Amino acid sequence: MADLEKRFEKAVADSKKLPEKPDNATLLQIYSLYKQATEGDVEGKRPGFTDMVGRAKWDAWNEQKGKDAATAMQEYVDLIASLK
């Protein structure tokens, strides 16, 4: 797990230096995998319809529900690697 955590931390750093900004769907996937890997399943109420960004983020994170941290970290690492 320590090796995976190091690769995850490197991918997080690399995500800030991508050659071009990913599209919104990819950004939501990056966000949701990061949150699932670091915090686990989403908690709290879904934001209201007036908070469209918050709602999209909540929905994306909620789609990761039940995924363990190691799997989310590996998927995050793979996704960032595919964007380089």
Stockholm file with secondary structure:
# STOCKHOLM 1.0

chainA/1-84         MADLEKRFEKAVADSKKLPEKPDNATLLQIYSLYKQATEGDVEGKRPGFTDMVGRAKWDAWNEQKGKDAATAMQEYVDLIASLK
#=GR chainA/1-84 SS CHHHHHHHHHHHHHHTTCSSCCCHHHHHHHHHHHHHHHHCSCCSCCCCTTCHHHHHHHHHHHTTTTCCHHHHHHHHHHHHHHHC
#=GC SS_cons        CHHHHHHHHHHHHHHTTCSSCCCHHHHHHHHHHHHHHHHCSCCSCCCCTTCHHHHHHHHHHHTTTTCCHHHHHHHHHHHHHHHC
//
